[in-house]
Amino acid sequence: MLFVNALRRGQGIGTALLSFVVAERGVRTVDVNEQNEDAVEFNRRRGFAPVGRSELDDQGRPYPLLHMAIRGEDADAEEVEFHSND
């Protein structure tokens, strides 16, 4: 999971980190706390879409997760549209 300190949001840090793991590490899916609407929207704006849902988080706690994947079955990192607030 990716977390950026609230005091540092809007500076392009999250976008830079997500861009790196997609382009350099081949990440194509993310899990997002469903109740964190800002995080869900952040990932949607960067090309991810919900593909599943879990009632519990990865530690078995009652925090529903949205499983999100880059849109398109054959999406390449170059096809993902990243936006920066910079």
SERO-4910 file (N, C-alpha, C, O; in steps of 0.05 Angstrom, whole numbers):
BEGIN
 pado doro    nc1    nc2    nc3   cac1   cac2   cac3    cc1    cc2    cc3    oc1    oc2    oc3
  Met    A     17    -24      0      0      0      0     17     25      0     40     24      9
  Leu    A      7     46    -11     21     71    -13      8     92      5    -16     96      3
  Phe    A     23    104     22     13    125     39     31    150     36     55    147     37
  Val    A     18    173     33     33    198     32     22    215     55     -2    218     58
  Asn    A     40    226     71     32    243     93     14    265     84     18    277     63
  Ala    A     -8    270     99    -28    290     91    -15    317     86    -25    332     69
  Leu    A      6    324    100     19    350     97     34    352     70     41    373     61
  Arg    A     39    329     58     55    328     33     38    322      8     48    320    -14
  Arg    A     12    318     12     -6    312    -11     -8    336    -29     -6    359    -21
  Gly    A    -13    330    -55    -16    351    -74     11    361    -85     12    381   -100
  Gln    A     33    347    -79     59    355    -88     70    337   -109     93    340   -118
  Gly    A     54    317   -118     63    299   -138     79    275   -128     88    258   -144
  Ile    A     81    272   -102     96    250    -90     83    223    -96     96    204   -106
  Gly    A     57    221    -91     42    196    -96     43    189   -125     46    165   -132
  Thr    A     39    208   -143     39    203   -171     67    193   -180     68    174   -196
  Ala    A     88    205   -170    115    197   -177    120    168   -167    132    152   -182
  Leu    A    112    162   -143    116    135   -132    100    114   -148    111     93   -155
  Leu    A     75    120   -154     58    101   -169     69     98   -197     70     76   -208
  Ser    A     77    120   -210     88    119   -237    113    101   -237    116     85   -256
  Phe    A    130    103   -217    154     87   -216    148     57   -214    158     41   -229
  Val    A    130     50   -195    125     21   -192    110      9   -216    114    -15   -221
  Val    A     94     25   -230     81     15   -254    102     12   -276    104    -10   -289
  Ala    A    118     32   -281    137     32   -304    161     14   -298    170      0   -316
  Glu    A    171     15   -274    197      1   -269    193    -26   -255    211    -43   -257
  Arg    A    171    -30   -242    167    -55   -227    144    -72   -238    139    -94   -228
  Gly    A    130    -62   -258    109    -77   -271     83    -80   -254     67    -98   -260
  Val    A     79    -63   -235     55    -65   -219     31    -59   -236     31    -39   -251
  Arg    A     11    -75   -235    -14    -72   -251    -39    -72   -234    -60    -65   -244
  Thr    A    -36    -78   -208    -59    -79   -190    -52    -65   -164    -29    -65   -155
  Val    A    -72    -54   -151    -69    -42   -124    -93    -49   -108   -115    -53   -119
  Asp    A    -90    -50    -82   -112    -54    -63   -116    -27    -48    -96    -16    -38
  Val    A   -140    -18    -47   -146      8    -35   -168      5    -14   -188     -8    -19
  Asn    A   -165     17      9   -186     17     29   -210     31     17   -209     55     10
  Glu    A   -232     16     14   -256     26      1   -267     52     15   -279     68      2
  Gln    A   -263     54     40   -273     77     55   -256    102     51   -264    124     59
  Asn    A   -232     99     39   -214    122     34   -220    132      5   -207    125    -14
  Glu    A   -241    149      4   -250    159    -22   -228    174    -37   -227    173    -62
  Asp    A   -211    188    -23   -189    203    -36   -170    184    -50   -161    189    -72
  Ala    A   -164    161    -37   -145    142    -48   -158    128    -72   -145    123    -92
  Val    A   -184    121    -70   -197    109    -92   -197    127   -117   -190    119   -139
  Glu    A   -203    152   -113   -204    172   -135   -176    177   -146   -172    179   -170
  Phe    A   -156    178   -128   -128    181   -137   -121    160   -157   -110    165   -178
  Asn    A   -127    135   -150   -120    112   -168   -137    112   -193   -127    105   -214
  Arg    A   -162    119   -191   -179    121   -215   -168    141   -235   -166    136   -259
  Arg    A   -159    164   -225   -149    185   -243   -123    177   -256   -114    189   -276
  Arg    A   -110    157   -246    -85    147   -257    -88    121   -272    -68    107   -276
  Gly    A   -112    115   -280   -116     92   -298   -125     66   -286   -127     46   -300
  Phe    A   -130     66   -260   -138     41   -247   -169     40   -244   -182     61   -241
  Ala    A   -180     17   -246   -209     13   -243   -214    -11   -225   -198    -30   -224
  Pro    A   -236    -10   -210   -243    -32   -192   -247    -58   -208   -261    -58   -228
  Val    A   -236    -80   -198   -240   -106   -210   -249   -127   -190   -255   -149   -197
  Gly    A   -251   -119   -164   -260   -137   -144   -261   -122   -117   -254    -99   -115
  Arg    A   -271   -137    -97   -275   -125    -70   -272   -147    -50   -280   -170    -54
  Ser    A   -260   -140    -27   -259   -158     -4   -271   -145     20   -267   -121     24
  Glu    A   -286   -159     36   -298   -148     60   -277   -142     82   -281   -124     98
  Leu    A   -255   -157     82   -235   -154    102   -208   -145     90   -203   -151     66
  Asp    A   -192   -131    105   -166   -124     95   -147   -148     97   -156   -170    105
  Asp    A   -122   -145     89   -104   -168     87    -96   -179    115    -83   -200    116
  Gln    A   -104   -165    136    -99   -175    163   -124   -186    177   -125   -191    201
  Gly    A   -146   -188    161   -171   -199    171   -188   -179    186   -208   -187    198
  Arg    A   -181   -154    184   -197   -133    198   -220   -124    180   -219   -127    156
  Pro    A   -242   -114    192   -265   -106    177   -262    -79    162   -278    -61    166
  Tyr    A   -242    -77    145   -238    -54    129   -239    -63     99   -220    -74     89
  Pro    A   -262    -59     86   -265    -68     59   -244    -57     40   -237    -33     41
  Leu    A   -234    -74     23   -214    -66      3   -226    -68    -25   -240    -86    -31
  Leu    A   -219    -48    -41   -225    -49    -70   -199    -59    -83   -178    -48    -78
  His    A   -202    -79    -99   -179    -88   -115   -182    -74   -142   -202    -76   -156
  Met    A   -161    -59   -150   -161    -43   -174   -139    -52   -192   -118    -60   -183
  Ala    A   -144    -50   -218   -124    -57   -238   -123    -36   -260   -143    -22   -265
  Ile    A   -100    -34   -273    -98    -15   -296   -119    -23   -316   -121    -47   -323
  Arg    A   -133     -3   -326   -154     -8   -346   -142    -21   -371   -120    -14   -380
  Gly    A   -157    -39   -383   -148    -53   -407   -132    -77   -401   -114    -77   -385
  Glu    A   -139    -99   -414   -126   -125   -409    -96   -124   -416    -80   -137   -402
  Asp    A    -89   -110   -437    -61   -110   -446    -48    -83   -441    -30    -75   -456
  Ala    A    -56    -69   -420    -46    -42   -414    -16    -43   -409     -6    -60   -393
  Asp    A     -1    -26   -421     27    -22   -415     30      3   -398     13     20   -398
  Ala    A     53      5   -384     57     28   -367     55     54   -383     45     74   -373
  Glu    A     63     53   -409     62     78   -425     33     86   -431     28    109   -437
  Glu    A     15     67   -429    -13     74   -436    -28     86   -412    -50     96   -416
  Val    A    -17     84   -388    -30     95   -365    -26    125   -365     -4    135   -368
  Glu    A    -48    139   -361    -46    168   -360    -42    178   -332    -59    173   -314
  Phe    A    -19    190   -327    -13    201   -300    -17    231   -300    -10    245   -320
  His    A    -27    241   -278    -31    269   -275    -16    279   -250    -15    264   -230
  Ser    A     -4    301   -252     10    312   -229     -2    338   -221    -13    353   -238
  Asn    A     -1    344   -196    -11    370   -186     10    391   -187      6    414   -178
  Asp    A     34    384   -197     56    403   -198     51    424   -220     68    442   -223
***
